[in-house]
Amino acid sequence: MTKEANYARSSKHRHELTGDWTAEEIGDIEGRLHTAVTVPVEVEIRGENRVLNLEEARKYLEDAWLIVLMDCTCRVERKNCDFPVHTCLRLNERGEQALTSDELRKLNPRKVTIEEALAVLDQSHKAGLVHMALAVDREGINEICSCCMCCCLVLSAAVRFGVLRHILSFSAVAATDSSRCTGCGVCVTRCQFGAREIGTGSVVFNPDLCSGCGLCVSTCPAEAITLEKRG
């Protein structure tokens, strides 16, 4: 299946992909995550999945002292699209773990320079992938993934089950200057969250479904879309 077909599916909230994560699989993984760590009484560990726009992702890479590039676990497993696979970036201590883990060896981890990492990030953005990070309060951002709705467990669950605001955090939302919009529909095909649809003579935008990833901003031929700080 081509990525164009997957774009069309995601923008219309049609997720009947053959290799989609089932509700049972998601529940099983969630259950294992909840039982994987023992937390002492009165000690809180906070983690969140965060959507990053391109500039935010670049900043985290520039501040890292170690960057390890490896294959995307989800696309290797699900094989639902032809998006780039060698796109997952692990930082600092998390990168060290990737280099020494026997389990992750199959994902081809290797240390890369900041220039190589930024090039991978730009390639992923141009391809239409959403940059997402796992943030843990004791370590900060330690992994930046480039995700597709058709394969990524977290992104797929957020969009399919309407829980975007509950399981993903983000700092910005898109804003459109309607006087400049030509209704070409490029932003519709770029959006993996289904926030944009072609209406009668114009593009209809639902800000409640926007994650501020910026995929629409960088490819709008009329430069009618910008990112604004959320809230």
C-alpha positions in Angstrom: 0.0 0.0 0.0 1.4 3.4 -0.9 1.8 6.2 1.6 -0.6 8.3 -0.5 -3.3 5.7 0.1 -2.5 5.7 3.8 -2.7 9.5 3.9 -6.2 9.4 2.3 -7.3 6.8 4.9 -6.0 8.8 7.8 -7.5 12.1 6.7 -10.9 10.5 6.5 -10.6 8.5 9.7 -10.8 5.2 7.8 -8.5 2.8 9.6 -9.3 -0.7 8.2 -5.7 -1.5 7.4 -4.9 -5.2 7.2 -2.1 -4.9 9.7 -3.6 -2.4 12.1 -3.1 -2.7 15.8 -6.2 -4.3 17.2 -7.9 -3.2 20.4 -6.8 -6.5 22.0 -3.1 -5.9 21.1 -3.2 -2.4 22.4 -4.8 -3.6 25.6 -2.2 -6.3 26.0 0.7 -3.9 25.5 -0.8 -1.4 27.9 -1.2 -4.1 30.5 2.4 -5.2 30.2 3.6 -1.5 30.5 1.6 -1.1 33.7 3.2 -4.2 35.2 6.7 -3.6 34.0 7.9 -1.1 36.6 7.6 -1.3 40.4 7.1 2.2 41.9 7.9 2.7 45.6 5.1 4.2 47.8 4.9 8.0 47.6 7.3 8.1 44.6 5.9 9.5 41.4 7.3 8.8 37.9 5.8 10.9 35.1 5.9 10.1 31.4 4.2 11.5 28.4 4.1 11.1 24.7 4.7 14.5 23.0 4.2 15.6 19.5 7.1 17.8 18.3 7.1 20.3 15.4 10.3 20.3 13.3 12.0 23.1 15.1 11.4 21.6 18.5 12.8 18.2 17.4 15.9 19.9 16.0 16.5 21.7 19.3 16.5 18.5 21.3 18.9 16.9 18.9 21.3 19.8 19.0 21.3 19.6 22.9 22.0 15.9 23.0 25.5 14.5 23.8 24.8 11.2 22.1 22.5 10.3 19.2 21.8 6.8 18.0 19.8 6.1 14.8 17.9 2.8 14.5 14.9 1.3 12.6 11.4 2.1 13.6 10.0 -0.7 15.7 6.4 -0.2 14.6 7.1 -0.1 10.8 9.4 -3.1 11.0 6.6 -5.0 12.8 3.4 -3.8 11.0 4.7 -3.2 7.4 1.6 -1.2 6.5 3.3 1.5 4.4 6.4 2.4 2.4 7.5 5.3 4.7 11.3 5.4 5.6 12.2 2.9 8.3 15.6 3.9 9.6 14.3 7.0 11.4 14.2 6.4 15.2 16.6 8.6 17.2 17.5 7.7 20.7 19.4 10.2 22.8 22.0 10.2 25.6 21.6 7.3 28.1 18.7 5.9 26.0 21.1 5.8 23.1 23.8 4.0 25.1 21.2 1.4 26.0 20.3 0.9 22.3 23.9 0.3 21.4 24.4 -2.4 24.0 21.0 -4.1 23.9 21.0 -7.6 22.3 17.2 -7.2 21.8 17.6 -4.0 19.8 20.5 -5.3 17.6 18.0 -6.4 15.0 16.9 -2.7 14.6 20.4 -1.7 13.4 21.3 0.9 16.0 24.4 3.1 15.2 25.9 6.3 16.6 25.4 9.3 14.3 26.6 12.9 14.1 24.3 15.8 14.7 24.4 16.5 11.0 23.3 13.0 10.1 20.5 13.1 12.7 19.2 16.4 11.4 19.3 15.1 7.8 17.2 12.0 8.9 14.8 14.4 10.7 14.3 16.5 7.6 13.9 13.5 5.4 11.2 12.1 7.7 9.4 15.5 7.8 9.4 15.8 4.0 8.0 12.2 3.8 5.1 13.2 6.0 5.9 11.5 9.3 5.0 13.0 12.7 7.8 13.6 15.1 6.9 12.2 18.5 9.0 12.0 21.7 8.8 10.1 24.9 9.5 12.5 27.8 10.3 11.1 31.3 10.6 13.8 33.9 13.9 12.5 35.4 15.6 12.3 32.0 13.8 14.7 29.7 13.4 13.9 26.0 15.3 10.7 25.3 13.8 9.4 22.1 12.4 11.0 19.0 10.4 8.9 16.6 9.0 9.8 13.2 5.6 8.2 13.2 2.8 7.2 10.8 -0.8 6.6 11.8 -0.9 3.3 9.9 1.9 1.6 12.0 2.6 3.6 15.2 0.8 2.1 18.2 0.5 5.4 20.1 -0.5 7.6 17.1 -2.9 5.0 15.8 -4.6 4.6 19.1 -4.9 8.4 19.6 -6.5 9.0 16.3 -8.7 5.9 15.9 -10.2 6.0 19.4 -10.5 9.8 19.7 -8.2 10.2 22.6 -5.7 12.6 21.1 -5.9 15.1 23.9 -5.7 12.4 26.6 -2.5 10.6 25.6 -0.5 13.2 23.5 0.8 16.6 24.5 1.9 19.3 22.2 2.8 23.0 22.4 1.3 24.4 19.2 -1.7 24.3 16.8 -2.0 25.3 13.2 -3.8 28.5 12.1 -4.9 29.2 8.6 -5.2 32.6 6.9 -8.4 32.0 4.9 -7.7 35.0 2.7 -4.5 33.3 1.3 -5.8 29.7 1.2 -6.4 28.5 -2.4 -8.2 25.3 -1.4 -5.5 23.1 -3.1 -5.8 20.3 -0.5 -2.1 19.7 0.0 -2.6 20.1 3.7 -5.4 17.6 3.7 -3.2 14.8 2.4 -0.3 15.8 4.7 -2.4 15.7 7.9 -2.3 12.3 9.7 -4.8 13.4 12.4 -7.8 14.0 10.0 -7.9 17.7 11.1 -8.5 18.9 7.5 -11.0 18.0 4.9 -12.0 19.4 1.5 -15.3 21.2 1.8 -17.4 23.1 -0.7 -14.8 25.3 -2.4 -12.5 25.4 0.6 -10.5 23.4 3.2 -12.4 22.8 6.4 -10.1 22.8 9.5 -10.9 21.2 12.9 -8.4 22.6 15.5 -9.6 20.1 18.1 -7.9 17.4 16.0 -4.7 19.3 15.3 -1.5 18.3 17.1 0.7 21.1 15.9 3.1 18.8 14.1 3.7 21.3 11.3 3.4 18.9 8.4 0.9 21.2 6.7 2.9 24.4 7.4 6.0 23.4 5.5 4.2 22.3 2.3 1.4 24.9 1.9 2.2 26.4 -1.5 0.3 29.6 -0.6 2.1 29.9 2.8 -1.3 30.3 4.4 -0.7 28.1 7.5 1.4 29.0 10.5 1.9 27.4 14.0 0.6 29.3 17.0 1.4 28.5 20.7 -1.3 26.3 22.1 -3.5 27.9 24.8 
